[in-house]
Amino acid sequence: MKQKIFVLYTGGTIGMTQSSTGLRPDTALVDKALAPFSDGLDFEWHVCQPLIDSSAVTLQNQRDWLELIIAKLPDYDGILVLHCTDTMAYTANLFALSLQGLDKPVI
């Protein structure tokens, strides 16, 4: 049986693609980024709309993501957060303080 992983994709550099005006957030990675791991894992994606650049992450975004993770955690074996680089440490700190004592990984 495959393990179920919930993937929260918030935006940022990890998923940007080149456009005529420079780099822009894109959802193209959703279909291919985790495909090499799909033999043992079943991924369900939540893609933020709109995708958020790291310079635009707000406390409200972080609260919304935390609520979503808390709601999804009982149904999954783990959570993977694909997050923008510049503010990832702040979000990770909030999650670490808010999600203490879990028996499932949130990465």
N, C-alpha and C positions, 0 to 999 in steps of 0.2 A: 504494500500500500504506500502510495506517495505521501510525503509530508506536505501539508498545505501551508503556504507562505503568503502572507498579505504584503503587497508592495505598495508603499505610499511614495509616489513620484511628485515632488513639489516643484521641480524645475532646476534651473541653474546650468552651469557649464557642462555637466555630464551629458546632457541631452541636446546641446545646441548644435545647429547645423548652419552652414554657410548660406547666406542669402545675398541678394544684390546690394543690400544696405549693411552688410556685416553679419556677425553671428546673431542668431535668434533662437529662443526656446523652441523645441520641437518635440513631438511625441514619437518620432521614428524609432527611438530605442526600445519602445515598448514591445515590439514584435521580435526583436533580435537580441537584446542585451542579455537576457537570462536563458535563452534557448539552449546553450550548451549544458545547462544544469537541469533541464526539464525531464531527464530520465528518472531522477529520484525525487523531484520536487514538483509540486503543482502550484503555480503562481496565479494569484488574483491581483490585478492592478487597480489602484485608484489613482487617476491622473488629475491633478489639480487643474481647474479651469478658472482663470487662465493659469498657465505655468508662471511661476514667480521667479524673477531674477533675485539673486542673493541680496542686492542692495535695497530691495523693496520689501523684504520680509518684515512683518509686523508682529507684535505680541498677540494680536488677534489671530493671525495665521497660525502661530504656534499653539495657541489655545484650541483652535479648531482641529489641528492635526492631533493634538493630545486626546481630545474627545473621541476622534475617529479611531485612534489606536486602542483606547480603552474599550470602545464598543466592539471592535473586531477581534481583540485578543482571545476571547473565549473560544472562538470558532477556528482558530489557526494554531499551528505549531510554532510559529514565530512571525516576527514583523521585520521587514527590510524597508528602511527609509532612504530614498534617493533624494538628496538634499543639495541645495546650492552651497558652494564652498565657503564664501565669505562669512556667513552667519551660522554655519553648521555647529560650531562649538557652543553657541548660545542656545540653540535648540536642543542639542544633546544634553547640555547641563539641565535645562528645564525638564526634559524627559527623565533624566537620571534621578532628579529630586522627586519627581511626581510618580514614578513607576517603580518604587522600591519594593523588594520582596517578591518579584515575579518569578514564576517557575518556567517561563518561556523567554527566549531571547528577543530583544528589540535592538536591531543593529542599524 
